[in-house]
Amino acid sequence: MKAVGIKKSLPITDKDSFVEFNTEEPTPGDSDLLVRIKAVSVNPVDFKVRQNAAKDKELEKPKILGWDAAGIVEQVGNKVTKFKQGDEVFYAGEIDRPGCNAEFQLVTENIAGHKPKNISFEEAAALPLTSLTAWECIFERLKIKENSGENQDILIIGGAGGVGSIGIQLLKKLTKFNVIATASRNETEEWCRNMGADVIVNHKNLEEEMRSKGYEQVDYILNFSDTDMHWNAMAELIKPQGDICSIVETKNPVDLNKLKNKSVAFHWELMFTRAKFQTPDMHKQHEILERISKLLEEETIESTLNKTFTGLSAQTFKEVHELQETGKSIGKNVISF
């Protein structure tokens, strides 16, 4: 099969930042699906792994990146019960296995879902990683209940990104929260409004911006953008006994003591945790994706696809990674094969 990968961690402008190569088509294990990939999307995790996986060495065999895919089941393992050959699926996959930037990929059935019937492979590929991340943040880390949140406020930092885009929709469609989202450009403000945000604030001078819109403090904060930059603002803006959840690792130590007097809970979210540690509830990601699929089929929520690119080639992945690295990407960028 054809694949695109990396042999060294190089700047995206380097001509060898991605390489095209041929490798053997993988064989499914007992619980695996072998999927023929139709479309993938690119997330910040892709360029972070590209920048760090082979920093001081050259890999003998290229590493295949990619953790968002939609495709067709080509073959199933002996113990697979949730899917059959020919099923259309979407999933984010596992960080410790070869990624989806290839013609075929293996994925454990417990973390895949049936692709929504009413949308394209491209629209479906935009959703798994961000939907799982947003769902786990809202309903598992923060323990928010569906239909709750009346007269409560939640702040989403990074509203126009991939996770923010689906997070806004889930909160507006499944809860009663007043959703405040950050955006700093006209196009990102408009995107957040289209996703359903009630209030838009600029992330620059966040505390002042919030107060100018009449908010001294909020019940919950979701940080989908920059934990270091917004740590002090979050500590000020969160209500006593509130909850903060972040998906972005810190570059420097942060002062947890700032949350102590308010008895504030801080949560980390990493969508790959369940698969990485083979947790007993790993199957919940299958259940979440099935729910997301149903919400899309009912047109309760919509795909966050913004731009589509074409071709399983080094040049295409270079172009999309370069866009992702600017930090100005809106919604999701998808590559169709």
Secondary structure, 3 states (H helix, E strand, C coil): CEEEEECCCCCCCCCCCCEEEECCCCCCCCCEEEEEEEEEEECHHHHHHHHHCCCCCCCCCCEECCCCEEEEEEEECCCCCCCCCCCEEEECCCCCCCCCCECEEEEEHHHEEECCCCCCHHHHHCCHHHHHHHHHHHHHHCCCCCCCCCCCEEEEECCCCHHHHHHHHHHHHHCCCEEEEECCCHHHHHHHHHHCCCEEECCCCHHHHHHHCCCCCEEEEEECCCHHHHHHHHHHHEEEEEEEEECCCCCCCCCHHHHCCCCCEEEECCCCHHHHCCCCCCCHHHHHHHHHHHHHHCCCCCCCEEEEEECCCHHHHHHHHHHHHCCCCCCEEEEEC
